[in-house]
């Protein structure tokens, strides 16, 4: 058997109905995992994806990042439907384009909502599922972060702060819960998705042209990095894997 196979493993991908999450669900399923595709508003997309995934044992699951009280029931649901959980990918998030100097638009309320969607939700979901992940003795949590966490440049100030918090949280959890669970971040630069409203393909290609590799980061690139964290980087924990084409050099 291929030692990198995920056959028999169960993976939950939040934000799995589109973009990076959908590409990650595809990559995990192609390597044998039973994938639970988490979604908030894209139920039709999530169901269509599950029907198209290779293998079997896949499912959809409604997950609202900000509904913290509902997260407590996640472990019971996953255990009832799949018996266990080996892999959690926190891909769900939200942002909007706000100039860093525009503090009139970046209200405390908007700042707080962006923190909730990009780091507090991931913490709450991880907290709820940690017992299942520990039970496997080889659980893996991969948080989809961003180079914005350490460059301070991104769609808005709150998004940068949230991703920095996500990175630091990943380190803390890795220290606290090893060796039974590993925690990692994958950190792309701008990815070719519709994640940031108003960002054009032209903008993406123009930025990519100025990087050492000269290419746009795709959802499949990020998915491959997530897969590598699970299957190949088995002695890595509490660290980030930067996949930005050299953007930050």
CORGI-V206231 format. One record per helix or strand of 3 or more residues. SS is the DSSP state (H for helix, E for strand). FROM is the first residue (numbers start at 1). LEN is the number of residues. Records with the same first field share a line. If there is no record, write none. Layout:
# CORGI-V206231
SS=FROM-LEN / FROM-LEN
This chain:
# CORGI-V206231
E=10-5 / 34-6 / 59-4 / 87-4 / 139-6 / 181-8 / 239-5
H=19-12 / 43-10 / 68-4 / 74-9 / 108-28 / 148-4 / 157-21 / 201-9 / 219-13
